[in-house]
């Protein structure tokens, strides 16, 4: 009933109505707690849902706790909230238990004799090194989860544009302070700028992208003032606005902004 008052998709709401007996929800993440890509608002809303008990399972809680003073403020508050739910408390008899489990990768989809999905095999990952950018090593520990439906929704790809530098390894446009580079650490491509997921990867919320776009605009403004990287001085703000509206359709413009 609570979810009906939110913007949840109707087909998802219909599915939940038909499965009122759900008591446990398990969410598995391949990497560590510090790589969690949700927002603090989302986690807080989870904790305030009636009859929902949130718990976090991670092998590196204490190592992450020690790093909290070094984490950027927005990530620090989120991490601190997740750690507060990393305990052994159990949901009540009428609660729905939601468990965030870090360090597991799907390795096999099991099928029955008729070829229908019957389960999912997950492999435990060993997380080591720098917790901000850890090394992930598969272990020999596996678990099997019985299920009848699997939906893939992992990862995202930035659409490549002809003639624009792109790194397949990072799935990003190589850049330095929003200025597009020929390759990571390479020379700047004059007059070419990038922002959003194409620049930093698929993370953050709308506010993150707004901040990112503002930083890109400041870089463009600085280059216009100094006539650096735009090829021709005196382009003016009207020219920039036109380029943003046309994106990369006009190859004769002096300054192009790549938006995802």
C-alpha angles and dihedrals in degrees: 000000000000092000092052088071092056131075092263114147113263094233090054091048090050090052092052092048090056092050103048090147094073109126104160131045120184121196115191125201124195096214137039136296093264090058093060106132100200124104130248089243091057093048093047091051089051091054091051097052110115115253093005119125115196121201133173126214120195134144092218103054095121093046090051092046090057090054097053094099089057097047120100112262099253092048092041094062092048093048092047090052092050092049090052087062094047096101141107097256114134129218118257121255092266097038131103110232116219113189125191107203119189129200103038130120128193110241106164141023112212123213134193127233091280093053096252121136111269105165151344127240117214126194123213115241123214109223116203144151123033106012090209090059105011132188113245118210123178115236130204093252115108134175130196122220117195111225140146101210133044124187119192115218105148124136136349136232131218111229111246118231120212112259094010117117112249136176114216091192095060096024089229142107108256109245147156116215089341093309110124115241129203087240136342107303091003132120120301119256104232115245097004123117136173137199142173125023091341087064105036106017133255103313140102133044134267092284090055091054092047090054090045092051091049090054090050090050090052090052091051091048091050092050091049091052092048096035088231121144097358097089095224126046125227097039090145132206093279089062091051093051091051091050093050090052093048096039107192100338094103110060092182095067118110095226128034126188118204113210127182 
